[in-house]
Every structure is written in C-alpha cells, then in structure tokens.
Amino acid sequence: MSRFLLLAAIFFLPACTNFLFVPLNPLPVTPEAADISYEDIYLDTSDGIKLHGWKLHAEIGRTNRNKDVKPLDASAKKSGTIIFFHGNGDNVSTQLPNTFWLVKEGYDLYVFDYREYGLSQGKAELDNTIADMELMIAYTVSQLPDDEKLIVIGHSLGGSMSIYSVAHSAHKDRIEALITIEAFSDYHDVAQDILSNSWLFWLFQWPLSFTIDNSYRPLDSIAMVSPVPVFIMHSKSDEMIDMYHADRLFETAKEPKSFGLIDSNHSNVLITRDNRQVLFDFLKTLRKP
C-alpha cells in the first residue's frame, strides 16, 4: 500500500505543484461593454517579459448609483485610485463584473494580468508573480499625484498574494488600505483543503500539499501590513476557501483592521448590491477627513 501511495504521489506531483495558477487567455469583453473609458498598459519586467493591463477611468461627470443618470457639479473629484489583483482562472476581462461598478463610483481602476494570463507573456510561477505585483504597484503609484494614496484590493489568490506584496512593498507608505476578498491564509492548508474535496487526491492531500511553495505565506505577512488599514471580506458560503482562513488572517492582523461578512459563492462576490455595499461602506471611511 505504501508503495502505491508513493507512485501515485510521484505521478500526480506535477499537476499539484502548478494548481495555484490556471491561466485564462481569452478577453471576451473590454470595458467598452460597460460604457467605460479605458487604456491599455504594458509593463516590461527585469527579465524581459511584457505584462498587460488596463486603466479604467473614473466617471466623475455622472453617477449611476440610482437608475437615473444625474450630472455632478463641476467641482466633483474622483473618489480615489484602486489596483485590483484578480484570482486564479480569471483575467482582466473576466473580472469586470466584480469591479466595473467601482469606476461608476468615481474610482480610477488599474487591473493587470499575471504572466501567462490574458495578453501577458511568460510562465505563471509564484516567485515571479510576486515580483511582478511590486512592479504593478510601483507603476500605479507613479501615476498618482503626490497627495494621493493607492487602495489595493485582491480577490482569492490575488488577495493572498497582495498581503505579502503590500507588507513588503517599497511603496507601502503610498498605500491607503489593503482589502482582501475570499483570501486564504496558508498555501499548504488551502492546497490540502482543495485536494481533500477530490476522491482522486483525498489520500494524498497531506504529502501533495507540501509540494506547494509556502515562502509567501499570507499568515506570516498580515501583521506586517500595519499601519496600513486591513479590511478582510469573506463569506461563510464560499465553497473553495473556508472561513477559518479569514478568521486566522483577521486574528493575526494588527490594528487598524476590520472584517466584512458577505454572502456569496467564491467567484461572483461583488455581483450583488449587498456585497458591493459592504465594500463601498469601507471605502467611504477612507474618504473622511
């Protein structure tokens, strides 16, 4: 029996080590589908890879919070600037249903694809993706006026990676808040959680989970995000990332921190008005003098 387990582990090892990234290439829609002005961005990495992203321009001449579109006064200003790190199996296009409304609320929105996703080149691996996220943060900060800070939002894998990125960023002093949505706390634990749901991998969940690189473990970095405020959003109905991940992250994070309980599956988090309101209520606290 032990020999069978060893052979099975060796056979399935390559699939397990790469499960963190499931690149999605097609861009089925652009922001134009939501009547949003945008521009393409291309970043060059230090190893010669070209990364693609979008800047979605804030709507500050009108508001869509109600059905009626009403003009704003001439002194209206944008609400802020957000960089959004999407989850696995997504790209800049497919995440639009979760984020386009932020532009309607007056936020400039930057979204980038990791290596191998969308129009970005290269091979998706954890080390280079973490490094690329710092490049994305640095570029976005460089586009801001000196008196404006950046809001970082990450969903799922993007949320977990953003914890490490913000905690260790050279631009941490230019970050106004970190918001994680359905993030996990530990790469080994989430791998074991997912493998345990499969009859094929159930017997191998523990040894295979340790093939995942845990160097960027979110639970080790979350306390280092302080004094940047942390807002953790999670749903008890999430079918992929168990609530204990959010509980551990919140418990370990230092002040200032807050928690937003939402009701959603794992992917379509910000489709509902109620969940959007949870995020929007937190964003409003950042706009207070």
C-alpha positions in Angstrom: 0.0 0.0 0.0 2.8 2.5 0.9 4.5 1.7 -2.5 1.2 2.5 -4.3 0.9 5.8 -2.4 4.4 6.8 -3.3 3.9 6.0 -7.0 0.6 7.9 -7.1 2.2 10.9 -5.4 5.0 11.0 -8.0 2.6 10.6 -10.8 0.3 13.5 -9.7 3.1 15.8 -8.4 3.5 18.0 -11.5 -0.3 18.7 -11.6 -0.4 19.6 -7.9 2.6 21.9 -7.9 1.0 24.1 -10.7 -2.6 24.1 -9.4 -2.1 27.6 -8.0 -2.2 29.1 -11.4 -4.7 28.2 -14.1 -4.1 30.9 -16.7 -7.0 32.2 -18.8 -6.1 33.9 -22.1 -9.3 35.0 -24.0 -10.5 38.5 -23.3 -14.3 38.1 -24.1 -15.2 41.7 -23.4 -13.5 45.1 -22.9 -14.6 47.9 -20.6 -16.4 49.4 -23.5 -19.1 46.8 -22.9 -19.9 48.7 -19.7 -19.5 52.1 -21.4 -16.2 52.7 -19.6 -13.3 54.7 -20.9 -10.0 52.8 -20.6 -6.5 52.4 -22.0 -4.1 49.5 -22.4 -0.9 49.4 -20.3 2.2 47.4 -21.0 4.9 46.8 -18.3 8.3 45.4 -19.0 9.8 43.2 -16.3 13.5 43.0 -15.5 13.7 39.6 -17.2 12.2 40.8 -20.5 8.6 39.8 -20.1 5.8 42.1 -21.2 2.8 42.3 -18.9 -0.6 43.7 -19.9 -3.2 45.6 -18.0 -5.9 48.2 -18.2 -6.5 51.6 -16.6 -10.3 52.2 -16.3 -11.0 55.9 -16.0 -13.3 57.1 -13.2 -16.6 58.5 -14.1 -16.7 61.9 -12.3 -19.2 63.7 -14.6 -22.1 61.5 -13.7 -23.3 58.9 -11.2 -25.0 55.6 -11.8 -25.8 54.8 -8.2 -29.5 55.2 -9.0 -31.3 54.3 -12.2 -31.3 58.0 -13.2 -28.0 59.4 -14.5 -27.5 62.8 -13.0 -24.8 65.3 -13.7 -22.4 66.2 -10.9 -21.3 69.7 -10.2 -18.1 71.0 -11.8 -16.1 70.7 -8.6 -16.7 66.9 -8.4 -13.5 64.9 -8.0 -12.7 61.3 -8.3 -13.1 59.1 -5.2 -9.6 57.5 -5.4 -7.4 55.0 -7.2 -7.6 51.3 -6.9 -5.4 48.5 -8.1 -7.2 45.2 -8.3 -5.4 41.8 -8.3 -7.7 39.1 -9.7 -8.0 35.5 -8.7 -7.0 32.2 -10.3 -8.8 31.3 -13.5 -9.6 34.9 -14.2 -8.1 37.8 -16.2 -8.6 41.5 -16.7 -11.6 40.8 -18.8 -13.5 38.2 -16.8 -13.1 40.1 -13.5 -15.0 43.1 -14.9 -18.4 42.1 -13.4 -16.8 42.3 -10.0 -15.1 45.7 -10.5 -16.6 47.8 -13.2 -19.0 49.4 -10.7 -16.1 51.0 -8.8 -15.4 53.1 -11.9 -19.1 54.2 -11.8 -18.5 55.3 -8.2 -15.7 57.6 -9.2 -12.5 55.4 -8.8 -9.7 55.1 -11.3 -9.1 51.3 -11.5 -5.9 49.6 -12.6 -6.1 45.8 -13.3 -3.2 43.7 -14.6 -2.8 40.1 -15.8 -0.2 37.9 -14.3 2.3 36.1 -16.5 0.6 33.7 -18.9 -2.8 35.3 -18.3 -4.7 37.4 -20.9 -2.2 39.2 -23.1 0.7 38.9 -20.6 3.7 36.9 -21.7 5.8 34.4 -19.7 5.1 31.5 -17.4 3.0 31.9 -14.3 5.0 31.0 -11.2 4.7 32.2 -7.6 8.2 33.9 -7.3 8.0 35.9 -10.5 4.3 36.8 -9.9 5.0 38.3 -6.5 7.9 40.3 -8.0 5.6 41.5 -10.9 3.0 42.7 -8.4 5.5 45.0 -6.9 6.2 46.3 -10.4 2.5 46.9 -10.9 2.1 48.7 -7.6 5.2 50.9 -8.4 3.8 51.8 -11.8 0.4 52.7 -10.4 1.8 54.8 -7.6 4.0 56.6 -10.2 0.7 57.7 -11.9 -0.7 59.3 -8.8 -0.3 62.9 -7.6 1.9 63.3 -4.5 -1.1 63.9 -2.2 -3.0 60.7 -3.2 -2.5 57.2 -2.0 -3.4 53.8 -3.6 -6.0 51.4 -2.4 -5.1 47.7 -3.0 -7.8 45.1 -3.5 -7.2 41.4 -4.1 -9.6 38.5 -4.7 -8.8 34.9 -3.8 -5.3 34.1 -4.9 -4.8 37.8 -5.7 -5.9 38.7 -2.2 -3.5 36.2 -0.6 -0.5 37.4 -2.8 -1.4 41.0 -2.1 -0.9 40.5 1.6 2.7 39.7 1.1 3.1 42.3 -1.6 1.7 45.2 0.5 3.6 44.1 3.6 6.9 44.1 1.8 6.4 46.8 -0.8 8.9 49.6 -1.1 5.8 51.8 -1.7 3.9 50.8 1.4 3.8 54.4 2.6 1.8 55.3 -0.5 -0.8 52.6 0.1 -4.0 53.8 1.8 -5.6 50.4 2.6 -5.5 46.7 1.8 -8.7 44.9 1.1 -8.8 41.1 0.7 -11.8 39.2 -0.6 -12.0 35.5 -0.1 -8.3 35.2 0.5 -6.6 32.2 2.1 -4.1 32.2 4.9 -1.6 29.4 4.0 -0.7 27.8 0.7 -0.2 24.4 2.2 -3.5 24.5 4.0 -5.6 25.7 1.0 -3.9 23.0 -1.2 -4.9 20.4 1.4 -8.4 21.8 1.6 -8.9 21.6 -2.2 -7.3 18.2 -2.6 -9.4 16.8 0.2 -12.5 17.5 -1.8 -11.4 15.2 -4.6 -11.8 11.4 -4.3 -8.8 11.1 -6.6 -6.5 13.1 -4.4 -8.0 12.6 -0.9 -5.5 10.0 0.2 -2.6 12.2 -1.0 -3.8 15.6 0.3 -1.2 15.9 3.0 2.0 15.0 1.1 1.0 16.7 -2.1 0.0 19.9 -0.3 3.6 20.3 0.9 4.8 20.4 -2.7 3.4 24.0 -2.9 5.8 26.8 -2.1 4.8 28.4 1.2 7.5 31.0 1.2 5.0 33.8 0.8 2.5 32.5 3.4 -0.1 35.3 4.0 -0.4 34.5 7.7 3.3 35.3 8.1 2.9 38.7 6.5 -0.5 40.0 7.5 0.7 41.6 10.7 3.4 43.5 8.8 0.8 45.3 6.7 0.2 47.6 9.7 -0.1 50.6 9.9 -1.9 50.3 6.6 -5.5 49.5 7.4 -6.7 46.0 6.5 -10.3 45.1 5.5 -11.0 41.4 5.2 -14.1 40.3 3.4 -15.3 36.7 3.4 -18.4 34.6 3.0 -19.5 31.5 5.0 -20.9 30.2 1.8 -17.5 30.2 0.0 -17.3 26.7 -1.5 -13.5 26.9 -2.0 -11.9 28.9 0.8 -13.1 28.0 4.2 -14.0 30.7 6.7 -11.2 29.6 9.0 -8.7 31.3 6.7 -10.3 34.7 7.1 -10.6 34.2 10.9 -6.9 33.4 11.2 -5.9 36.4 9.0 -8.1 38.8 11.0 -6.9 37.5 14.3 -3.2 37.8 13.3 -3.5 41.2 11.6 -2.7 44.3 13.7 -4.8 47.4 14.0 -6.2 49.1 12.2 -8.3 46.2 10.9 -11.9 45.4 10.2 -14.0 42.5 8.9 -16.8 42.4 6.4 -19.1 39.4 6.4 -20.6 38.9 3.0 -22.9 36.3 1.4 -21.5 34.8 -1.8 -20.0 31.9 -3.6 -16.3 32.1 -4.3 -16.2 33.8 -7.7 -19.1 36.2 -8.1 -18.5 38.1 -4.9 -19.3 41.7 -6.0 -22.2 40.9 -8.3 -24.8 41.6 -5.6 -25.7 45.0 -4.4 -25.5 44.0 -0.7 -21.9 42.7 -1.1 -20.9 45.8 -3.0 -22.4 48.0 -0.2 -20.1 46.2 2.3 -17.1 47.2 0.3 -18.4 50.6 -0.5 -19.1 51.4 3.2 -15.5 50.7 4.0 -14.2 52.8 1.1 -16.3 55.7 2.3 -14.4 55.6 5.6 -11.2 56.2 3.7 -12.7 59.4 2.2 -13.5 61.0 5.5 -11.1 63.9 6.5 
